[in-house]
Amino acid sequence: MSLHDSVSTACPSPALRLCGVVKRFPRFQLGPLDFELQPGTALALLGVNGGGKSTLLRILLGLLRPDSGTVEVLGLPMPEREHDIKVEIGFVSEALLVACILTAIFWLQSRKRSFL
């Protein structure tokens, strides 16, 4: 085992890295955020409505571009390697789940009349 091998195993690249990430809206600014999350670490985003939780997730998923700063996911730069990142991660939004369930229920209820 070489020195390089032991260093790379002892210090894996962060699962998430944000450096100076800022996203501005007319009445809200997220950041600047500087943050690293190591592999195998759990993270909970807690905060008031409108506090930036969903904005941060959208940035991490490549759905929204920060106005400044850099984002890395699994050691890869976002958005430059967005496709490679998305092959490796998954995300299910609570809101999306509710929308799908409600859509299915609405469809079944609207079709119920057809089967009577």
Sequence and secondary structure as in RCSB ss.txt:
>XXXX:A:sequence
MSLHDSVSTACPSPALRLCGVVKRFPRFQLGPLDFELQPGTALALLGVNGGGKSTLLRILLGLLRPDSGTVEVLG
LPMPEREHDIKVEIGFVSEALLVACILTAIFWLQSRKRSFL
>XXXX:A:secstr
  HHHHHHHHS   SEEEEEEEEEETTEEEEEEEEEE TT        TTSSHHHHHHHHTTSS  SEEEEEETT
EEETTTHHHHHHH     HHHHHHHHHHHHHHHHHHHHHH 
